[in-house]
Every structure is written in C-alpha cells, then in structure tokens.
Amino acid sequence: MTTTNRIIAAAAAPLLLAATGQALADSRAAYDTPDGEFTVEYRDADNLRIGLPGPERQFLLIADGEGHVLGRDDDGWYAISTEQIAELSGDAPSQPDVRIEPLGQEEMVAGFVGELYRLDEGDDWAGEWEEIDRIVLSDDTRLRGIGQAFQRMGELFEGVEQDAEMVGVGQVDTSEYTLLRSRDMELTEFSSDTLPDHSFSLPPDVRHRDLVAEVEQARERAPEGEADGSDEPGWLGRQIRGTGEVARDDAAGETRGEVRDRVRDGVRSLFD
C-alpha cells in the first residue's frame, strides 16, 4: 500500500458524516505527509478541491457537482472526468473488515483537541485482527467541511481507490469527526477564510482528455515500437507506458479485458 493510499484511507475514516443541512463557511486545511503537502479546500458538496502531494502537481476537483482529475503537462492543464475513470476501474474486490477502537486518550494537533483511536484490519468472523494505524479524530465543528470533502471524494472515487483500508473504514460510523493525524498525515494548518471562486472551477483553456482512446492508441502503436506515452508526465504517462509494455509482450493475444485491467492499475497509480 502506497503512502498516499494510506493517507486517503486514514482520512476516509470519518466518511459517514451526519447530513445536517447546515451551510458551512469555506474551509482550507493543509496536512503534512512524507510526499509533501496535502491540501483540502471546501465550499460545499458540489465545490471542493484536493491537492495531492508529490512532484507532479495534481488535483481532485469537484466543480458545480462534476468531478475531475486535473494534471499539467507541456501543453497546460488537462482534465479527466471521474465518471470515465470509475468506468475503467472495474468492480471492487472483496475487502477485509476494518474496525476503529477508542483508546481513551486526548491529543492536541494544530490547535484542535482530538481523541486517539486504533485502526484494525482483519476478519471479524474469525476474530483475527491486525493493527494498521493509530489515528486522531476531532469532532470540532470548525473542521466539519474538511471531513465532508473527504466524504464526497470517497463517494466519487469508490470505484477507483479499492485498497482495503479505504473501503472498510468508510463503513465505520464515526459521524461528524475529521482526521487530525495518522501515521502518514498530520494537520498543520486550517483556515475558514473565504476562498477565491477560481479554486472551485476548471483552469482556463483546460483540455478534456479521452483516457480510453489514448490507452487504446498506445496499445495499437506499441508493437511497431512507436510512441507509447514515454514523454507524458505523471500518473497518466505511467499507465500509458504500462499498457504499451503489455502490448509489446503479447500483442497478438491481448484481450480487451486485459487492457481494462491495465487501465485499472494505471488509474490506481494516481495515488502512488
């Protein structure tokens, strides 16, 4: 499990938030991670942005209710719809059970008081559990929008990010709690200042890319040794290159199902 997978998983622990119907002020939170800063900006369920850590600047964006993955290459910003990604990701495999246990200890993180919990993964029927993390959650209402941002992204990417911790933790009812700290993620900044409107809109002149067509084209070119996405930055380039490698290894026998499997692996590499 990659570092960012664990980050998303821990943040998803308080996914099942109560629907209060209360309007929230704009919120921005920054988390420190081993790969860099992870940011969450929230206005409402239809307008939010998450900045992923890593050398390639990438975002998960919901603008006017529409979800996108945003990346940048030599030609500027591009967008891939979350619907397209979810369609290519395939069905979710069965997941281990996850439980969360309070440890009766309060901790202060970035000026917010939270409670320490143990996160276990395993088989509830067999009574087999393994501790995978210790996380600090807070029910401070000022952080409510940040928790709701994670909830909304979890809904959009349910078919993409299929690691056990994320899916399982999403089934735990820790209503109205927001993550302060996990093994790979710690809240360092929070603000409720009004955010600029452009934070929740697509970049100017953004290109909308057809991921399916690009992968298929790379597959067709690969046996002749033509371009396979080697110059493409970020996760999209990695998955196109991976598809080309499979095609070169077994161009004649590769089925569409195998291509879809490769695409699914590439989509998941968004969180590498």
C-alpha positions as CSV (number, residue, x, y, z in Angstrom):
1,M,0.0,0.0,0.0
2,T,1.5,3.3,-1.0
3,T,2.0,6.3,1.3
4,T,-0.8,8.3,-0.4
5,N,-3.1,5.3,-0.3
6,R,-2.7,5.2,3.5
7,I,-3.2,8.9,3.6
8,I,-6.5,8.7,1.8
9,A,-7.5,5.6,3.8
10,A,-7.0,7.4,7.2
11,A,-8.7,10.5,6.0
12,A,-11.7,8.4,4.9
13,A,-12.1,7.0,8.5
14,P,-14.8,9.6,9.3
15,L,-16.6,9.4,6.0
16,L,-20.1,8.7,7.2
17,L,-20.9,12.3,8.3
18,A,-24.3,13.3,9.5
19,A,-26.4,15.2,7.0
20,T,-27.2,18.3,9.0
21,G,-28.2,20.6,6.1
22,Q,-26.3,23.4,7.8
23,A,-24.4,25.8,5.5
24,L,-20.7,25.8,6.2
25,A,-18.2,28.5,5.6
26,D,-15.3,28.0,3.2
27,S,-12.6,25.8,4.7
28,R,-9.0,25.1,3.9
29,A,-6.8,22.5,5.6
30,A,-3.2,21.5,4.9
31,Y,-1.7,18.2,6.0
32,D,2.0,17.3,6.2
33,T,2.8,13.9,4.5
34,P,6.1,12.1,3.6
35,D,5.5,13.1,0.0
36,G,4.7,16.8,0.6
37,E,1.7,18.9,1.4
38,F,-1.8,17.5,1.0
39,T,-4.5,20.3,0.8
40,V,-8.2,20.3,1.2
41,E,-10.4,23.2,0.1
42,Y,-14.1,23.0,0.7
43,R,-17.1,25.3,-0.1
44,D,-19.9,22.8,-0.3
45,A,-20.5,19.2,-1.6
46,D,-20.5,20.4,-5.2
47,N,-17.5,22.7,-5.0
48,L,-14.2,21.4,-3.5
49,R,-10.6,20.8,-4.4
50,I,-8.0,18.4,-3.0
51,G,-4.3,18.9,-3.9
52,L,-2.3,15.7,-3.9
53,P,1.2,15.5,-2.6
54,G,4.1,14.7,-4.9
55,P,6.4,16.3,-7.5
56,E,3.7,16.3,-10.2
57,R,1.0,18.9,-9.2
58,Q,-2.3,17.1,-9.4
59,F,-5.8,17.8,-8.1
60,L,-9.1,16.1,-7.4
61,L,-11.7,18.7,-8.2
62,I,-15.5,18.9,-7.9
63,A,-16.8,22.0,-9.8
64,D,-20.5,22.6,-9.9
65,G,-21.1,18.9,-9.0
66,E,-18.8,17.5,-11.7
67,G,-15.7,15.5,-10.6
68,H,-12.4,15.7,-12.4
69,V,-8.8,14.6,-12.0
70,L,-6.5,17.5,-13.0
71,G,-2.9,17.3,-14.2
72,R,-0.5,19.5,-16.1
73,D,1.9,18.8,-18.9
74,D,3.8,20.8,-21.5
75,D,0.6,21.8,-23.2
76,G,-1.0,23.1,-20.0
77,W,-3.8,21.8,-17.7
78,Y,-5.8,18.7,-18.7
79,A,-8.9,17.2,-17.1
80,I,-10.2,13.6,-16.9
81,S,-13.7,13.1,-15.6
82,T,-14.2,10.9,-12.6
83,E,-17.0,9.1,-14.4
84,Q,-14.6,8.0,-17.1
85,I,-12.0,6.8,-14.5
86,A,-14.6,5.0,-12.4
87,E,-15.9,3.2,-15.6
88,L,-12.4,2.0,-16.4
89,S,-11.6,0.9,-12.9
90,G,-13.7,-2.2,-12.8
91,D,-15.6,-3.9,-10.0
92,A,-14.3,-3.7,-6.4
93,P,-12.8,-6.8,-4.9
94,S,-14.0,-8.1,-1.6
95,Q,-12.3,-6.2,1.3
96,P,-11.1,-7.1,4.8
97,D,-13.1,-5.9,7.7
98,V,-12.0,-2.7,9.5
99,R,-12.7,-1.6,13.0
100,I,-11.9,1.5,15.0
101,E,-11.3,1.4,18.7
102,P,-11.1,4.4,21.0
103,L,-8.0,4.4,23.3
104,G,-9.3,6.9,25.8
105,Q,-6.6,9.4,25.2
106,E,-6.9,13.0,24.0
107,E,-4.2,14.7,21.9
108,M,-3.7,18.2,20.6
109,V,-2.9,18.6,16.9
110,A,-2.6,22.1,15.2
111,G,-4.6,23.6,18.0
112,F,-7.5,21.1,17.8
113,V,-8.3,18.6,20.5
114,G,-8.9,15.1,19.3
115,E,-9.2,11.5,20.5
116,L,-6.8,8.7,19.8
117,Y,-8.1,5.6,18.0
118,R,-6.6,2.3,17.0
119,L,-7.4,1.2,13.4
120,D,-7.5,-2.6,12.9
121,E,-7.9,-4.7,9.8
122,G,-8.9,-8.3,9.6
123,D,-11.7,-10.9,9.7
124,D,-14.5,-10.2,12.1
125,W,-16.0,-13.7,11.7
126,A,-12.7,-15.4,12.6
127,G,-11.8,-12.8,15.3
128,E,-8.5,-12.1,13.5
129,W,-7.3,-8.5,13.7
130,E,-4.1,-6.6,13.0
131,E,-3.4,-3.0,13.9
132,I,-2.7,-0.9,10.8
133,D,-2.6,2.6,12.2
134,R,-3.4,4.9,15.1
135,I,-5.3,8.0,14.2
136,V,-6.5,11.1,16.0
137,L,-10.1,12.3,15.2
138,S,-11.8,15.5,16.2
139,D,-15.4,16.5,16.4
140,D,-14.7,20.2,16.4
141,T,-17.4,21.8,14.2
142,R,-14.9,24.2,12.6
143,L,-13.4,21.2,10.8
144,R,-16.7,19.8,9.5
145,G,-16.3,20.9,6.0
146,I,-12.9,19.2,5.7
147,G,-14.5,15.9,6.7
148,Q,-17.3,16.4,4.3
149,A,-14.7,17.0,1.5
150,F,-13.2,13.6,2.2
151,Q,-16.6,12.0,2.2
152,R,-17.5,13.5,-1.1
153,M,-14.3,12.4,-2.8
154,G,-14.7,8.9,-1.3
155,E,-18.1,8.7,-3.0
156,L,-16.7,9.8,-6.4
157,F,-13.7,7.5,-6.3
158,E,-15.4,4.5,-4.8
159,G,-14.7,2.5,-7.9
160,V,-11.1,3.7,-8.2
161,E,-9.4,3.5,-4.9
162,Q,-10.0,0.0,-3.8
163,D,-7.5,-0.6,-1.1
164,A,-8.9,-2.4,1.9
165,E,-8.4,0.3,4.5
166,M,-10.3,3.0,2.5
167,V,-13.3,0.9,1.6
168,G,-13.5,-0.8,5.0
169,V,-13.1,2.3,7.1
170,G,-15.8,4.0,5.1
171,Q,-18.2,1.6,6.7
172,V,-17.4,2.8,10.2
173,D,-19.9,5.3,11.6
174,T,-17.7,7.9,13.2
175,S,-20.2,10.7,12.4
176,E,-19.1,14.3,12.5
177,Y,-15.4,13.5,13.0
178,T,-12.4,14.8,11.0
179,L,-8.9,13.4,10.8
180,L,-6.2,15.3,12.6
181,R,-3.3,12.8,12.4
182,S,-2.5,9.3,11.1
183,R,0.8,7.5,10.5
184,D,1.4,9.4,7.3
185,M,-0.7,12.5,7.6
186,E,-0.9,15.4,10.1
187,L,-3.0,18.5,10.1
188,T,-0.7,21.6,10.1
189,E,-2.9,24.5,9.0
190,F,-6.6,25.4,9.0
191,S,-8.4,28.4,7.8
192,S,-12.1,29.4,7.4
193,D,-11.3,32.5,5.3
194,T,-13.4,32.9,2.1
195,L,-11.6,31.2,-0.8
196,P,-11.4,32.6,-4.3
197,D,-14.1,31.3,-6.7
198,H,-11.5,30.1,-9.1
199,S,-10.4,27.5,-6.6
200,F,-13.5,25.6,-7.4
201,S,-13.5,25.9,-11.2
202,L,-11.6,24.3,-14.0
203,P,-8.4,26.0,-15.1
204,P,-8.6,28.4,-18.1
205,D,-8.2,26.6,-21.5
206,V,-8.2,23.2,-19.8
207,R,-8.1,20.2,-22.2
208,H,-10.6,17.4,-21.7
209,R,-8.8,14.1,-22.4
210,D,-10.3,10.8,-23.5
211,L,-8.4,8.3,-21.4
212,V,-9.9,5.3,-23.1
213,A,-8.9,6.5,-26.6
214,E,-5.4,7.4,-25.5
215,V,-4.8,4.0,-23.9
216,E,-6.2,2.1,-27.0
217,Q,-4.0,4.2,-29.3
218,A,-0.9,3.5,-27.2
219,R,-1.7,-0.2,-27.4
220,E,-2.1,-0.2,-31.1
221,R,1.2,1.7,-31.6
222,A,3.2,-0.4,-29.2
223,P,4.0,-3.5,-31.3
224,E,5.6,-1.3,-34.0
225,G,7.7,0.5,-31.4
226,E,6.0,3.8,-31.9
227,A,5.3,6.4,-29.2
228,D,3.9,4.8,-26.0
229,G,3.5,7.8,-23.8
230,S,7.1,7.9,-22.6
231,D,7.1,11.7,-22.6
232,E,3.8,12.0,-20.7
233,P,4.3,13.3,-17.1
234,G,2.5,12.0,-14.0
235,W,0.2,9.0,-13.5
236,L,-1.4,9.1,-17.0
237,G,2.0,8.7,-18.6
238,R,2.8,5.8,-16.3
239,Q,-0.4,3.9,-17.1
240,I,0.0,4.5,-20.9
241,R,3.6,3.2,-20.8
242,G,2.4,0.2,-18.8
243,T,-0.2,-0.6,-21.4
244,G,2.4,-0.3,-24.1
245,E,4.7,-2.8,-22.3
246,V,1.9,-5.3,-22.0
247,A,1.1,-5.0,-25.7
248,R,4.7,-5.5,-26.7
249,D,5.0,-8.6,-24.6
250,D,1.9,-10.2,-26.1
251,A,0.4,-8.1,-28.8
252,A,-1.4,-10.9,-30.6
253,G,-3.1,-12.4,-27.6
254,E,-4.0,-9.4,-25.5
255,T,-7.8,-9.1,-24.9
256,R,-9.8,-6.0,-24.2
257,G,-10.3,-7.3,-20.7
258,E,-6.6,-7.4,-20.2
259,V,-6.4,-3.8,-21.4
260,R,-9.0,-2.8,-18.9
261,D,-7.1,-4.5,-16.2
262,R,-4.0,-2.5,-17.1
263,V,-6.0,0.7,-17.2
264,R,-7.4,0.0,-13.8
265,D,-3.9,-0.5,-12.4
266,G,-2.9,2.8,-14.0
267,V,-5.8,4.7,-12.6
268,R,-4.9,3.4,-9.1
269,S,-1.4,4.6,-9.6
270,L,-2.8,8.1,-9.3
271,F,-2.2,7.6,-5.6
272,D,1.4,6.4,-6.0
